[in-house]
Amino acid sequence: MLSNRSVPPCTVIPVLSYPDVGAAADWLCNAFGFTVRLRIANHRVQLKAGDGCIVVTEGSAPADSAHLVMVRVPDVDSHHERARKHGVQILAPPTDHPYGERQYNAKDFAGHRWTFTQSIADVAPEQWGGTSVALE
């Protein structure tokens, strides 16, 4: 695949709409620890989230978002604490799950839902009721 410095280098790139792109990018960076990769005028900002990317674009935010963005983090408890201190609405606190992840759920100021996840064990899907189809 051809590399292009104007586009995030990730394979899947969620694009989330907010009424004020600059304020949204600042809020997401402060609350969730993302970093700005690229600003495009005042209508679009590319953010880095670890080795992933998110694009913030100008538009109406959903009243009750049907989508959820999952982001892997190295320490879900410290990430949760940072988000909480920045006034993020926590929907579910950090919880260990039988599939080897510790996760918490949050909603940002515009209604977008987020799950932050930390791997805490390598668990075969069959141990918790999943079915392996193709492993990387």
C-alpha positions in Angstrom: 0.0 0.0 0.0 1.3 3.4 -0.9 2.2 5.6 2.0 0.7 9.2 2.1 1.8 11.6 4.8 -1.6 13.4 4.5 -3.6 10.4 5.7 -3.2 8.5 9.0 -1.1 5.4 8.5 -3.7 3.1 10.1 -5.8 0.5 8.3 -9.1 1.4 10.0 -9.8 5.1 10.8 -12.9 6.1 12.7 -14.2 9.5 11.7 -16.2 11.2 14.5 -18.2 14.4 14.0 -18.2 17.3 16.5 -19.7 20.8 16.2 -16.4 22.4 17.2 -13.4 20.5 15.9 -10.7 22.4 17.7 -12.4 22.1 21.1 -13.2 18.5 20.5 -9.5 17.7 19.6 -8.3 19.5 22.7 -10.8 17.8 24.9 -10.0 14.3 23.5 -6.3 14.9 23.9 -6.7 16.2 27.5 -9.2 13.6 28.6 -8.0 10.5 26.8 -4.3 11.3 26.1 -4.5 11.3 22.3 -2.1 13.5 20.4 -2.7 15.7 17.3 -1.1 14.3 14.1 -2.4 16.9 11.6 -4.8 19.9 11.6 -6.6 20.8 8.4 -7.9 24.3 8.7 -10.6 24.4 11.3 -12.7 21.6 10.0 -10.7 18.4 10.5 -8.0 17.1 12.9 -6.2 13.8 12.8 -5.4 12.3 16.2 -3.0 9.5 17.2 -4.2 7.0 19.7 -1.2 4.7 20.3 -0.6 3.1 17.0 -4.2 3.9 15.9 -5.8 7.0 14.5 -9.1 8.9 14.8 -10.3 11.7 12.6 -12.3 14.5 14.2 -14.5 16.3 11.6 -16.9 19.2 11.6 -20.5 18.2 11.9 -23.4 17.4 14.1 -22.6 15.1 17.0 -25.1 12.3 17.5 -27.6 12.7 20.4 -27.1 9.1 21.3 -24.3 7.4 19.4 -25.0 3.9 18.1 -21.3 3.3 17.5 -18.5 2.6 19.9 -14.8 3.2 19.4 -12.5 0.7 21.2 -8.9 1.8 22.0 -6.2 -0.4 23.5 -4.2 1.2 26.3 -1.2 -0.1 28.3 -2.8 0.7 31.8 -6.6 1.0 31.8 -6.7 2.0 35.5 -4.5 5.1 35.1 -6.3 5.9 31.8 -9.7 5.7 33.6 -8.4 7.9 36.4 -7.2 10.5 33.9 -10.5 10.5 32.1 -12.4 10.8 35.3 -10.4 13.7 36.5 -11.2 15.5 33.2 -14.9 15.0 33.8 -15.5 12.2 31.3 -18.9 10.5 31.9 -17.9 6.9 33.0 -20.5 4.4 31.9 -18.8 1.4 33.5 -15.6 1.3 35.7 -12.6 -0.8 34.9 -13.6 -4.5 35.0 -11.8 -7.7 34.3 -13.5 -9.9 31.7 -13.1 -13.7 31.1 -11.7 -13.1 27.6 -8.5 -11.6 29.1 -9.3 -7.9 28.9 -9.7 -5.2 31.6 -12.0 -2.5 30.2 -14.0 0.6 31.1 -16.7 2.4 29.1 -17.1 6.2 28.7 -19.2 8.7 26.8 -17.6 11.9 25.7 -19.2 15.4 25.8 -20.7 15.0 22.3 -22.3 11.5 23.0 -19.7 9.3 21.3 -19.2 6.1 23.3 -15.7 4.7 24.0 -14.3 1.4 25.4 -10.7 1.5 26.6 -9.2 -1.9 27.0 -6.0 -3.5 28.4 -5.0 -7.1 27.8 -4.4 -8.8 31.1 -4.1 -12.4 29.9 -3.8 -14.4 26.7 -7.0 -16.5 26.7 -8.1 -18.9 24.0 -11.5 -17.9 22.7 -12.9 -21.4 23.5 -12.3 -20.8 27.2 -15.0 -18.2 27.4 -17.4 -19.4 24.7 -15.8 -17.9 21.5 -14.8 -19.9 18.4 -11.5 -19.4 16.8 -11.8 -19.0 13.0 -8.6 -17.4 11.9 -5.7 -16.3 14.1 -3.0 -13.8 12.9 
